[in-house]
Amino acid sequence: MYGAECWPATKDVETLLSVMETKMLRWTAGVTRMDRIRNDAIRQKFGVAPTTDKMREARL
């Protein structure tokens, strides 16, 4: 997340990034919402932390 420490950290920005990340992970895994697999399970499969957590760490 290049330059994320300088972005305005609004809830809208965090939500948009989270949605984008989830869609990309689901696409990479070949999973759709109809498969009813939780987002946490997909993140765990890839070993990826949520984007919002990464942004908060970079800001500190």
CNS distance restraints for C-alpha pairs under 8 A (distance, minus, plus):
assign (resid   1 and name CA) (resid  55 and name CA) 7.35 0.50 0.50
assign (resid   3 and name CA) (resid   7 and name CA) 6.99 0.50 0.50
assign (resid   4 and name CA) (resid  55 and name CA) 6.05 0.50 0.50
assign (resid   4 and name CA) (resid  58 and name CA) 7.04 0.50 0.50
assign (resid   4 and name CA) (resid  59 and name CA) 7.43 0.50 0.50
assign (resid   5 and name CA) (resid  55 and name CA) 6.76 0.50 0.50
assign (resid   5 and name CA) (resid  56 and name CA) 7.94 0.50 0.50
assign (resid   5 and name CA) (resid  58 and name CA) 5.62 0.50 0.50
assign (resid   5 and name CA) (resid  59 and name CA) 4.53 0.50 0.50
assign (resid   6 and name CA) (resid  59 and name CA) 7.77 0.50 0.50
assign (resid   9 and name CA) (resid  13 and name CA) 6.59 0.50 0.50
assign (resid   9 and name CA) (resid  14 and name CA) 7.00 0.50 0.50
assign (resid  10 and name CA) (resid  14 and name CA) 6.48 0.50 0.50
assign (resid  11 and name CA) (resid  15 and name CA) 6.08 0.50 0.50
assign (resid  12 and name CA) (resid  16 and name CA) 6.16 0.50 0.50
assign (resid  13 and name CA) (resid  17 and name CA) 6.21 0.50 0.50
assign (resid  14 and name CA) (resid  18 and name CA) 6.09 0.50 0.50
assign (resid  14 and name CA) (resid  51 and name CA) 7.96 0.50 0.50
assign (resid  14 and name CA) (resid  52 and name CA) 6.02 0.50 0.50
assign (resid  15 and name CA) (resid  19 and name CA) 6.14 0.50 0.50
assign (resid  16 and name CA) (resid  20 and name CA) 6.14 0.50 0.50
assign (resid  17 and name CA) (resid  21 and name CA) 6.06 0.50 0.50
assign (resid  17 and name CA) (resid  51 and name CA) 6.90 0.50 0.50
assign (resid  17 and name CA) (resid  52 and name CA) 7.71 0.50 0.50
assign (resid  18 and name CA) (resid  22 and name CA) 6.16 0.50 0.50
assign (resid  18 and name CA) (resid  50 and name CA) 7.18 0.50 0.50
assign (resid  18 and name CA) (resid  51 and name CA) 6.16 0.50 0.50
assign (resid  18 and name CA) (resid  52 and name CA) 6.94 0.50 0.50
assign (resid  19 and name CA) (resid  23 and name CA) 6.17 0.50 0.50
assign (resid  20 and name CA) (resid  24 and name CA) 6.23 0.50 0.50
assign (resid  21 and name CA) (resid  25 and name CA) 6.18 0.50 0.50
assign (resid  21 and name CA) (resid  51 and name CA) 7.26 0.50 0.50
assign (resid  22 and name CA) (resid  26 and name CA) 6.09 0.50 0.50
assign (resid  22 and name CA) (resid  39 and name CA) 6.87 0.50 0.50
assign (resid  23 and name CA) (resid  27 and name CA) 6.09 0.50 0.50
assign (resid  24 and name CA) (resid  28 and name CA) 6.09 0.50 0.50
assign (resid  25 and name CA) (resid  29 and name CA) 6.09 0.50 0.50
assign (resid  25 and name CA) (resid  42 and name CA) 7.10 0.50 0.50
assign (resid  25 and name CA) (resid  43 and name CA) 7.45 0.50 0.50
assign (resid  26 and name CA) (resid  30 and name CA) 5.98 0.50 0.50
assign (resid  26 and name CA) (resid  31 and name CA) 5.05 0.50 0.50
assign (resid  26 and name CA) (resid  32 and name CA) 6.39 0.50 0.50
assign (resid  26 and name CA) (resid  42 and name CA) 7.17 0.50 0.50
assign (resid  27 and name CA) (resid  31 and name CA) 6.23 0.50 0.50
assign (resid  27 and name CA) (resid  32 and name CA) 7.44 0.50 0.50
assign (resid  29 and name CA) (resid  42 and name CA) 7.64 0.50 0.50
assign (resid  31 and name CA) (resid  35 and name CA) 6.43 0.50 0.50
assign (resid  31 and name CA) (resid  37 and name CA) 7.71 0.50 0.50
assign (resid  32 and name CA) (resid  36 and name CA) 7.52 0.50 0.50
assign (resid  33 and name CA) (resid  37 and name CA) 7.05 0.50 0.50
assign (resid  37 and name CA) (resid  41 and name CA) 6.88 0.50 0.50
assign (resid  37 and name CA) (resid  42 and name CA) 7.39 0.50 0.50
assign (resid  38 and name CA) (resid  42 and name CA) 6.68 0.50 0.50
assign (resid  39 and name CA) (resid  43 and name CA) 6.22 0.50 0.50
assign (resid  40 and name CA) (resid  44 and name CA) 6.05 0.50 0.50
assign (resid  41 and name CA) (resid  45 and name CA) 6.16 0.50 0.50
assign (resid  42 and name CA) (resid  46 and name CA) 6.52 0.50 0.50
assign (resid  43 and name CA) (resid  47 and name CA) 5.83 0.50 0.50
assign (resid  43 and name CA) (resid  48 and name CA) 5.20 0.50 0.50
assign (resid  43 and name CA) (resid  49 and name CA) 6.85 0.50 0.50
assign (resid  43 and name CA) (resid  50 and name CA) 7.80 0.50 0.50
assign (resid  44 and name CA) (resid  48 and name CA) 6.45 0.50 0.50
assign (resid  49 and name CA) (resid  53 and name CA) 6.94 0.50 0.50
assign (resid  49 and name CA) (resid  54 and name CA) 7.19 0.50 0.50
assign (resid  50 and name CA) (resid  54 and name CA) 6.68 0.50 0.50
assign (resid  51 and name CA) (resid  55 and name CA) 6.23 0.50 0.50
assign (resid  52 and name CA) (resid  56 and name CA) 6.23 0.50 0.50
assign (resid  53 and name CA) (resid  57 and name CA) 6.24 0.50 0.50
assign (resid  54 and name CA) (resid  58 and name CA) 6.25 0.50 0.50
assign (resid  55 and name CA) (resid  59 and name CA) 6.27 0.50 0.50
assign (resid  56 and name CA) (resid  60 and name CA) 6.55 0.50 0.50
